[in-house]
Amino acid sequence: MCRSAGPALAAGSCCGEALAEVEMNAQVGDRIVVKGVRVGDATRIGVVTALRHADGTPPYEVRWLDDGHSGLIFPGPEAHVERGPHHEDR
C-alpha cells in the first residue's frame, strides 16, 4: 500500500509504480455505475440524460435508477460506464 501523497503521486506514479489514467467517455443513454467505497455501500446506477461536453467527457447529468433523482456527477475512480443500446459494435 502506498502512503505517499507527494509529487510522485501527482505525477502519475506511486511507490515506483505507474498509475494508469483512464479517460471516461459517455453518451446520452449510457449507464454510470458507481460502486460503494465502504462496506455496506450500495452500487448506484444512473442513466446519462445530458452531456456538458460534446466530446462525452465528465461531468454528466444522470437520473438515478434507485430513486429517480436527477443530478450532476463528476465520476471518480469507483465509477465506470456501461454502454447503452445506441452504440454499434466496433
MIZALO-95301 format. One record per atom (N, C-alpha, C): residue number from 1; x, y, z. Coordinates in Angstrom, 3 decimals, always signed. Example, Ala and Ser with C-alpha at 12.3 -4.5 7.8 and 13.67 -1.06 7.14 Angstrom:
2
{atom 1; {+13.190; -5.690; +7.800}}
{atom 1; {+12.300; -4.500; +7.800}}
{atom 1; {+13.200; -3.300; +7.800}}
{atom 2; {+12.850; -2.250; +7.080}}
{atom 2; {+13.670; -1.060; +7.140}}
{atom 2; {+12.900; +0.030; +7.870}}
end
This chain:
90
{atom 1; {+0.851; -1.180; +0.000}}
{atom 1; {+0.000; +0.000; +0.000}}
{atom 1; {+0.888; +1.232; +0.000}}
{atom 2; {+0.582; +2.162; -0.843}}
{atom 2; {+1.354; +3.386; -0.939}}
{atom 2; {+0.796; +4.426; +0.017}}
{atom 3; {+1.668; +5.060; +0.757}}
{atom 3; {+1.240; +6.097; +1.684}}
{atom 3; {+1.713; +7.468; +1.222}}
{atom 4; {+2.303; +7.518; +0.048}}
{atom 4; {+2.825; +8.775; -0.480}}
{atom 4; {+1.701; +9.657; -0.993}}
{atom 5; {+1.758; +10.906; -0.647}}
{atom 5; {+0.798; +11.869; -1.188}}
{atom 5; {+1.559; +13.036; -1.793}}
{atom 6; {+2.829; +12.806; -2.036}}
{atom 6; {+3.697; +13.857; -2.539}}
{atom 6; {+3.701; +13.961; -4.040}}
{atom 7; {+4.741; +14.580; -4.594}}
{atom 7; {+4.828; +14.831; -6.031}}
{atom 7; {+4.760; +13.576; -6.888}}
{atom 8; {+5.259; +12.435; -6.391}}
{atom 8; {+5.245; +11.217; -7.203}}
{atom 8; {+3.812; +10.813; -7.539}}
{atom 9; {+2.914; +10.957; -6.584}}
{atom 9; {+1.521; +10.599; -6.824}}
{atom 9; {+0.893; +11.543; -7.842}}
{atom 10; {+1.165; +12.812; -7.691}}
{atom 10; {+0.609; +13.796; -8.619}}
{atom 10; {+1.152; +13.598; -10.027}}
{atom 11; {+2.355; +13.066; -10.135}}
{atom 11; {+2.970; +12.863; -11.447}}
{atom 11; {+2.493; +11.589; -12.120}}
{atom 12; {+1.668; +10.798; -11.432}}
{atom 12; {+1.124; +9.601; -12.066}}
{atom 12; {+1.821; +8.329; -11.682}}
{atom 13; {+2.570; +8.332; -10.590}}
{atom 13; {+3.177; +7.104; -10.113}}
{atom 13; {+3.080; +7.064; -8.604}}
{atom 14; {+3.163; +5.878; -8.069}}
{atom 14; {+3.043; +5.703; -6.629}}
{atom 14; {+4.013; +4.625; -6.200}}
{atom 15; {+4.916; +4.966; -5.323}}
{atom 15; {+5.877; +3.998; -4.791}}
{atom 15; {+6.628; +3.298; -5.922}}
{atom 16; {+6.949; +4.037; -6.967}}
{atom 16; {+7.703; +3.479; -8.080}}
{atom 16; {+6.854; +2.769; -9.119}}
{atom 17; {+5.549; +2.681; -8.913}}
{atom 17; {+4.672; +2.016; -9.873}}
{atom 17; {+3.845; +3.066; -10.608}}
{atom 18; {+3.749; +2.928; -11.906}}
{atom 18; {+2.963; +3.867; -12.704}}
{atom 18; {+1.476; +3.612; -12.482}}
{atom 19; {+0.721; +4.681; -12.365}}
{atom 19; {-0.728; +4.584; -12.248}}
{atom 19; {-1.345; +4.920; -13.604}}
{atom 20; {-2.258; +4.087; -14.056}}
{atom 20; {-2.898; +4.329; -15.345}}
{atom 20; {-4.010; +5.361; -15.169}}
{atom 21; {-4.042; +6.340; -16.028}}
{atom 21; {-5.125; +7.314; -16.020}}
{atom 21; {-6.082; +6.944; -17.129}}
{atom 22; {-7.329; +6.726; -16.767}}
{atom 22; {-8.341; +6.303; -17.728}}
{atom 22; {-9.279; +7.470; -17.967}}
{atom 23; {-9.463; +7.811; -19.230}}
{atom 23; {-10.381; +8.892; -19.568}}
{atom 23; {-11.776; +8.325; -19.734}}
{atom 24; {-12.714; +8.863; -18.978}}
{atom 24; {-14.093; +8.407; -19.063}}
{atom 24; {-14.782; +9.122; -20.213}}
{atom 25; {-15.609; +8.369; -20.921}}
{atom 25; {-16.342; +8.917; -22.043}}
{atom 25; {-17.706; +8.250; -22.071}}
{atom 26; {-18.760; +9.048; -22.139}}
{atom 26; {-20.124; +8.506; -22.148}}
{atom 26; {-20.977; +9.316; -23.111}}
{atom 27; {-22.098; +8.731; -23.469}}
{atom 27; {-23.085; +9.382; -24.323}}
{atom 27; {-24.445; +9.270; -23.646}}
{atom 28; {-25.390; +10.081; -24.088}}
{atom 28; {-26.746; +10.013; -23.550}}
{atom 28; {-27.265; +8.588; -23.740}}
{atom 29; {-27.840; +8.033; -22.680}}
{atom 29; {-28.350; +6.664; -22.705}}
{atom 29; {-27.421; +5.661; -22.058}}
{atom 30; {-26.141; +5.994; -21.916}}
{atom 30; {-25.202; +5.109; -21.218}}
{atom 30; {-25.532; +5.097; -19.738}}
{atom 31; {-25.049; +4.076; -19.056}}
{atom 31; {-25.232; +3.981; -17.611}}
{atom 31; {-23.905; +4.249; -16.919}}
{atom 32; {-23.975; +5.037; -15.860}}
{atom 32; {-22.823; +5.256; -14.995}}
{atom 32; {-23.042; +4.379; -13.771}}
{atom 33; {-22.133; +3.454; -13.529}}
{atom 33; {-22.216; +2.550; -12.395}}
{atom 33; {-21.195; +3.003; -11.364}}
{atom 34; {-21.671; +3.320; -10.169}}
{atom 34; {-20.807; +3.791; -9.090}}
{atom 34; {-20.824; +2.756; -7.981}}
{atom 35; {-19.670; +2.110; -7.777}}
{atom 35; {-19.567; +1.087; -6.738}}
{atom 35; {-19.349; +1.752; -5.396}}
{atom 36; {-19.902; +1.163; -4.341}}
{atom 36; {-19.697; +1.676; -2.992}}
{atom 36; {-18.233; +1.597; -2.606}}
{atom 37; {-17.775; +2.540; -1.821}}
{atom 37; {-16.369; +2.564; -1.420}}
{atom 37; {-16.174; +2.043; +0.003}}
{atom 38; {-17.253; +1.877; +0.752}}
{atom 38; {-17.167; +1.349; +2.108}}
{atom 38; {-18.049; +0.099; +2.219}}
{atom 39; {-17.734; -0.740; +3.170}}
{atom 39; {-18.534; -1.933; +3.400}}
{atom 39; {-19.977; -1.504; +3.666}}
{atom 40; {-20.909; -2.123; +2.987}}
{atom 40; {-22.315; -1.805; +3.168}}
{atom 40; {-22.851; -0.774; +2.187}}
{atom 41; {-21.965; -0.056; +1.494}}
{atom 41; {-22.412; +0.908; +0.490}}
{atom 41; {-23.005; +0.166; -0.703}}
{atom 42; {-24.121; +0.647; -1.179}}
{atom 42; {-24.758; +0.038; -2.346}}
{atom 42; {-24.131; +0.567; -3.631}}
{atom 43; {-24.205; -0.232; -4.674}}
{atom 43; {-23.828; +0.214; -6.009}}
{atom 43; {-24.985; +1.031; -6.548}}
{atom 44; {-24.680; +2.185; -7.136}}
{atom 44; {-25.734; +3.029; -7.723}}
{atom 44; {-25.564; +3.043; -9.232}}
{atom 45; {-26.682; +3.069; -9.927}}
{atom 45; {-26.669; +3.120; -11.387}}
{atom 45; {-27.484; +4.325; -11.819}}
{atom 46; {-26.877; +5.133; -12.682}}
{atom 46; {-27.563; +6.293; -13.228}}
{atom 46; {-27.508; +6.280; -14.740}}
{atom 47; {-28.569; +6.721; -15.372}}
{atom 47; {-28.617; +6.807; -16.834}}
{atom 47; {-28.252; +8.233; -17.228}}
{atom 48; {-27.296; +8.367; -18.149}}
{atom 48; {-26.871; +9.686; -18.616}}
{atom 48; {-28.019; +10.303; -19.416}}
{atom 49; {-28.472; +11.471; -18.968}}
{atom 49; {-29.578; +12.160; -19.633}}
{atom 49; {-29.110; +13.373; -20.425}}
{atom 50; {-27.926; +13.886; -20.102}}
{atom 50; {-27.391; +15.046; -20.822}}
{atom 50; {-25.892; +15.131; -20.609}}
{atom 51; {-25.225; +15.688; -21.614}}
{atom 51; {-23.782; +15.901; -21.552}}
{atom 51; {-23.492; +17.376; -21.362}}
{atom 52; {-22.438; +17.674; -20.644}}
{atom 52; {-21.986; +19.061; -20.512}}
{atom 52; {-20.921; +19.380; -21.557}}
{atom 53; {-20.280; +18.323; -22.100}}
{atom 53; {-19.238; +18.476; -23.123}}
{atom 53; {-19.568; +17.576; -24.306}}
{atom 54; {-19.509; +18.112; -25.498}}
{atom 54; {-19.864; +17.354; -26.706}}
{atom 54; {-18.976; +16.133; -26.922}}
{atom 55; {-17.743; +16.151; -26.369}}
{atom 55; {-16.835; +15.017; -26.567}}
{atom 55; {-17.113; +13.855; -25.617}}
{atom 56; {-18.127; +13.978; -24.747}}
{atom 56; {-18.515; +12.881; -23.877}}
{atom 56; {-17.729; +12.762; -22.585}}
{atom 57; {-16.920; +13.762; -22.262}}
{atom 57; {-16.163; +13.739; -21.016}}
{atom 57; {-17.023; +14.308; -19.878}}
{atom 58; {-16.703; +13.948; -18.638}}
{atom 58; {-17.477; +14.436; -17.490}}
{atom 58; {-17.430; +15.951; -17.369}}
{atom 59; {-18.412; +16.480; -16.638}}
{atom 59; {-19.449; +15.829; -15.849}}
{atom 59; {-20.643; +15.423; -16.694}}
{atom 60; {-21.519; +14.633; -16.077}}
{atom 60; {-22.723; +14.144; -16.745}}
{atom 60; {-23.961; +14.452; -15.904}}
{atom 61; {-25.063; +14.709; -16.572}}
{atom 61; {-26.346; +14.772; -15.887}}
{atom 61; {-26.928; +13.371; -15.954}}
{atom 62; {-27.326; +12.835; -14.800}}
{atom 62; {-27.838; +11.469; -14.734}}
{atom 62; {-29.153; +11.420; -13.973}}
{atom 63; {-29.933; +10.380; -14.271}}
{atom 63; {-31.129; +10.053; -13.493}}
{atom 63; {-30.830; +8.734; -12.809}}
{atom 64; {-30.840; +8.754; -11.464}}
{atom 64; {-30.516; +7.568; -10.679}}
{atom 64; {-31.683; +6.596; -10.710}}
{atom 65; {-31.392; +5.335; -11.010}}
{atom 65; {-32.451; +4.340; -11.141}}
{atom 65; {-33.062; +3.954; -9.803}}
{atom 66; {-32.310; +4.063; -8.713}}
{atom 66; {-32.841; +3.620; -7.420}}
{atom 66; {-33.902; +4.555; -6.845}}
{atom 67; {-33.811; +5.863; -7.151}}
{atom 67; {-34.793; +6.780; -6.565}}
{atom 67; {-35.368; +7.798; -7.552}}
{atom 68; {-34.930; +7.758; -8.814}}
{atom 68; {-35.445; +8.669; -9.827}}
{atom 68; {-34.896; +10.077; -9.758}}
{atom 69; {-34.034; +10.351; -8.764}}
{atom 69; {-33.441; +11.678; -8.601}}
{atom 69; {-32.511; +11.975; -9.771}}
{atom 70; {-32.504; +13.217; -10.227}}
{atom 70; {-31.576; +13.642; -11.281}}
{atom 70; {-30.539; +14.569; -10.680}}
{atom 71; {-29.333; +14.478; -11.196}}
{atom 71; {-28.267; +15.327; -10.692}}
{atom 71; {-27.056; +15.309; -11.596}}
{atom 72; {-26.077; +16.109; -11.232}}
{atom 72; {-24.819; +16.231; -11.962}}
{atom 72; {-23.772; +15.382; -11.257}}
{atom 73; {-23.014; +14.588; -12.017}}
{atom 73; {-21.987; +13.745; -11.431}}
{atom 73; {-20.645; +14.002; -12.100}}
{atom 74; {-19.643; +14.098; -11.272}}
{atom 74; {-18.248; +14.134; -11.689}}
{atom 74; {-17.683; +12.790; -11.246}}
{atom 75; {-17.716; +11.748; -12.093}}
{atom 75; {-17.368; +10.391; -11.660}}
{atom 75; {-15.928; +10.279; -11.177}}
{atom 76; {-15.769; +9.495; -10.111}}
{atom 76; {-14.446; +9.211; -9.569}}
{atom 76; {-13.973; +7.842; -10.010}}
{atom 77; {-12.893; +7.357; -9.397}}
{atom 77; {-12.310; +6.069; -9.803}}
{atom 77; {-13.200; +4.866; -9.502}}
{atom 78; {-14.206; +5.035; -8.663}}
{atom 78; {-15.108; +3.937; -8.344}}
{atom 78; {-16.236; +3.797; -9.359}}
{atom 79; {-16.231; +4.620; -10.390}}
{atom 79; {-17.300; +4.624; -11.393}}
{atom 79; {-16.807; +4.110; -12.742}}
{atom 80; {-17.719; +3.504; -13.486}}
{atom 80; {-17.420; +3.113; -14.861}}
{atom 80; {-18.677; +3.273; -15.717}}
{atom 81; {-18.477; +3.249; -17.021}}
{atom 81; {-19.564; +3.433; -17.985}}
{atom 81; {-19.963; +2.084; -18.562}}
{atom 82; {-21.255; +1.860; -18.639}}
{atom 82; {-21.800; +0.723; -19.382}}
{atom 82; {-22.529; +1.309; -20.574}}
{atom 83; {-22.147; +0.896; -21.751}}
{atom 83; {-22.693; +1.452; -22.984}}
{atom 83; {-24.171; +1.152; -23.141}}
{atom 84; {-24.902; +2.123; -23.636}}
{atom 84; {-26.328; +1.968; -23.904}}
{atom 84; {-26.552; +1.309; -25.253}}
{atom 85; {-27.790; +1.095; -25.616}}
{atom 85; {-28.118; +0.400; -26.857}}
{atom 85; {-27.781; +1.186; -28.123}}
{atom 86; {-27.443; +2.458; -27.992}}
{atom 86; {-27.158; +3.287; -29.173}}
{atom 86; {-25.783; +3.032; -29.758}}
{atom 87; {-24.892; +2.362; -29.024}}
{atom 87; {-23.532; +2.112; -29.511}}
{atom 87; {-23.519; +0.919; -30.460}}
{atom 88; {-22.806; +1.076; -31.553}}
{atom 88; {-22.649; -0.026; -32.511}}
{atom 88; {-21.446; -0.859; -32.102}}
{atom 89; {-21.482; -2.152; -32.411}}
{atom 89; {-20.305; -2.997; -32.168}}
{atom 89; {-19.199; -2.554; -33.102}}
{atom 90; {-18.027; -2.418; -32.528}}
{atom 90; {-16.894; -1.954; -33.344}}
{atom 90; {-15.858; -3.028; -33.473}}
end
